[in-house]
């Protein structure tokens, strides 16, 4: 598969990094628990680029954000635990700066030897990051001689480390970013058919633009999660106490009509798992969509629906999945997501999981190594499939 999104974007194949200080924007925004990394998927995803640069003899200055600090130092969002885990996975020492662009980061960056790695502190400890402040971008760029962006999960943000630094240094796409653009761009261009999109999650308003853009590309859409209930209401169903975005019903009705005019199948739940309250331990039961009780809410697609979606996935040439089918964190309401995840893992076609909760779900089930591509960026992958240009990619394009 080849992607038009990579046109004009230099990659590591175009870079001779030997002896040069490389400012590497990575996405190491991982969950922490008790001061340690709880899930290192994003760190592992960055290893190929870091190792390649080190093997070339580059002096690598790694930068990332972590969590949502309010533009000032905050021990709870320190990169130190990430640096320790990165060093363990790399099998080499990772120097850790105590600041972002302060004296410690500057001294350690200048002192790097060929093949060494430095991790600076949380980029968002300074308000200049999210504001794309010129002075902050200048300070970040001064830590390197060349720029590599491997942070696909942040590529949709016009932040200082994403767009400001490559305006000051020659920029290249790292291996992870290039792979994401290659795979997701191919789904936009000429995917193997039939092409099936499986979309779930809480809010239909988050996915409407994606759906609209996909209608000219996909052959079928399987709808799950809480967003399915807005679709069901648009089709005239009573969904009891289920979550519905009332202000989106007309938009959904128009989208479904447009899909049918294009010959795109919109598959909706025919049965759902309901409970009388939104609680992990609430009693769960399966009911037909057409007979949902007024005092219950839907928290998962039912087994009949999950089976239909699984068979649709099995017959696909390409599959894109974004969003769980229910409240998969709770065992009683995880069946639909598990069935879909297993179907995607077993599918003979080209399979892509679009980051976010669906990536977390397939990883928690131990099925991620049976999927062709698990994206590291939920928001970024959705914006690409909406047809938007990502600021981080535009900043690299020559």
VENPE-V309930 format. One record per run of one state. SS is the DSSP state (h for helix, s for strand, l for the rest). FROM is the first residue (numbers start at 1). LEN is the number of residues. If there is no record, write none. Layout:
SS,FROM,LEN
SS,FROM,LEN
//
This chain:
l,1,3
h,4,3
l,7,2
s,9,1
l,10,1
s,11,1
h,12,3
l,15,6
s,21,5
l,26,6
s,32,2
l,34,2
s,36,2
l,38,3
h,41,16
l,57,2
s,59,5
l,64,11
h,75,3
l,78,2
h,80,11
l,91,3
s,94,3
l,97,6
h,103,8
l,111,6
s,117,3
l,120,3
h,123,3
l,126,2
h,128,4
l,132,2
h,134,8
l,142,4
s,146,4
l,150,2
h,152,3
l,155,5
h,160,8
l,168,3
s,171,3
l,174,1
h,175,15
l,190,5
s,195,5
l,200,4
h,204,3
l,207,1
h,208,7
l,215,5
s,220,4
l,224,3
h,227,8
l,235,11
h,246,17
l,263,2
s,265,3
l,268,3
s,271,5
l,276,9
s,285,4
h,289,3
l,292,5
s,297,5
l,302,1
h,303,12
l,315,3
s,318,5
l,323,8
h,331,3
l,334,1
h,335,12
l,347,3
s,350,4
l,354,2
h,356,9
l,365,3
h,368,3
l,371,2
s,373,2
l,375,3
h,378,8
l,386,5
h,391,4
l,395,2
s,397,1
l,398,1
//
